[in-house]
Amino acid sequence: MYFSSNRLGAFHLWRAPASGGTAVRLAGNPAFYATPANTPDVFYLTRARRDGDVRRLDLASGEETVMVDAVANWSGFTAGVEGLLFLGPGKAALKAAGASDGFREVLELTGTPGFGLSVSPDGHSVLVSRVEEDNSEIMLAEEGADSR
């Protein structure tokens, strides 16, 4: 199991056995959010909560490569069949970053992308959240009251 934690003050990438046991920090540099690539011991990660780049980290060699200078939000990237998929800042579009061919637009989106991005294992379906309204509401729920 892989996760990001700020137990040392800054967020880092950690690994722990799913059955329980001691967590081990995997990378010396901070990692706010990470997702495994389709290659063993390789992750895509961002160090910043806002306005961060996305890096490819090879755990075996420790080598890091900046793949994308900026994404729409800290969770706006994932591993796709052919490499990194990401939501770029500005125009709402899903883009692919290949190792050799640069960036290409995969899908134009309507609305403002929200947090999170996921792709099916075969690469044919993408799940993206969308912001419908840019406001919030606070509700008080009292015991015994109808919550509808």
Secondary structure, DSSP 8 states (H G I E B T S, - for coil): -EEEE-TTSS-EEEE--TTS---EE--SS--SEEEE-SSTTEEEEES-SSS--EEEEETTT--EEEEES--SSTT-EEEETTEEEEE-SSS-EEEEEETTTEEEEEEE-SSEEEEEEEE-TTSS-EEEEEE--S--------TTS---
